Amino acid sequence: MSSTTVKETWAEIKRLKNEPVLALGVAATILITCFFVVWPIMKVVSFTRFEDYLKLFTYTRWYHAALNSLFMTVISTVSCTVIAFIFAYTITRLKVPFKGLFKFITILPIVSPPFIVALSYILLFGRQGIISKYVLHVNIDIYGWHGLWLVQTMTFFPYAYAVIHGVLKSTSNNLEYAAYNLGATHWQVFTQVFLPLCRPGIAGGALITAMSVLADFGNPMIIAGNFTVLPTEAYMQMSGLFDLNSAAVLSTALLIPALGLFVWNRAWVGKRSYVTVTGKETSLDHFPLPSGIKWSLFGFCMLITLIVLSVYGVLFYGAFTKTWGYDWSFTLQNIHYVTAKGREIYNSLKYALLASLAAGFFALPLAYIVQRKRVGINRLLDFLAILPGAVPGVFLGLGFAMAFNEKPFLLTGTSLIMVLALMFWNLPTCYSASLAGLQQISGALEEASHNLGVSNFTTFRKIMLPLLKGPFLSGIVVSFLRSVTCLSVIIFIYSAKTSVGTVSILGLVQNGAWGSASAFTIVLISIAFVVLALAEFFLKKQGRSIEL
């Protein structure tokens, strides 16, 4: 940093003396974020000695778990990105039927517990599976890396789709028409014009998927078998062997590649524009593809759609059968079991609601300060806001368990620690939504208000807040859905009194009570879709929609 930049930064910080409310807000934001994000991270990293980290290279099981995690991250990211790109291209560029169904398929895995797809594959292709035993009459071993690969692909490709779809939708087709007019073939236009324009979005979607796969906890627990990965090893060390030292080593090993991916994402993708600026936009239709290619892409999307529908359909079917694989008769016993677990469902809704509201109300003024105010430390505030997004859920949960396990900050076993962990885990989601909303609002509105002598606080409250209702609510709804279906963040900090639905589902699956687990899942998915439908209805009146 040059001396001129340092002087400008210091001058901006000094100007905060003239705005005590803003200065107090900045100070409070830094203290709170450091206390609930940076401190838990440091507690885990500093808990063990350097010699303990050498076990990652000398202890064979841990070494293989680390290699397995990297291996699954690579292959799952590639498959997720390819499927996501084909879905996004088909929906945005082709005139084919069932686009609404394709969009529904990209939402369904996001609003359901992340490890449920693994259970469905067992119910379909396990030794007592519908397809493997009763249709194909074969004995398929679904457990292992290949099963985990399929499960993670179906679970996480919607995350890549959300990014890629946004880029493809905003990419102008003027350059493609120009290339066609110059005699280029479909393949040349695709590889030399279209793909380079989409490259930042594809990279962004791939990196988000890679971070999700790397931190995946529930799916490997259920379907990986003897194929060990770092998140499950950390869980076993903590919950099975009560070895906090080993759990800290494994969680830190998980943090390093996650941070690397995150920094790469911010540095490489964040500096590139997703919008093609070519002057005045036209309303040209997308150039038609050959019929064979068009319907091949449609057929691929339909195949993936049928797989996803069968995966969730078998869950619904299994929720109303007495004993999966043996007694297929209809029963409501599993639903009655879920109603008996009303406290877990209530806890899921309560913690998700409180955490999402807290994240939204904390993120909104933070995004406003970063986007609109020059306080000298905008980059630091931005980094603190997005930092939880770079921390795997298992690591963050372990950090909360270690940081708030002794006086004067003894929160272990309380509802407060559950809410706080979910709140800061969702902070990047709400922050990004608010930041995107602010970028769409002209600064001329604030300047006009200030010219009339209105204070910063009043301007923010009476002008900015009404305009930010849509992004604010969108961030809260997405955070609520993520919290209801979350497992990794709370797996180390829940207690008997604070247990939630996803913990109960995991326990039922591990105990072989698949019917009850399916019923529990159907209830959580139904709740998520009700919330999503209500939010979409409200936002449509304002001309907005929720971006998942």
Disulfide bonds with the S-S distance in Angstrom:
none
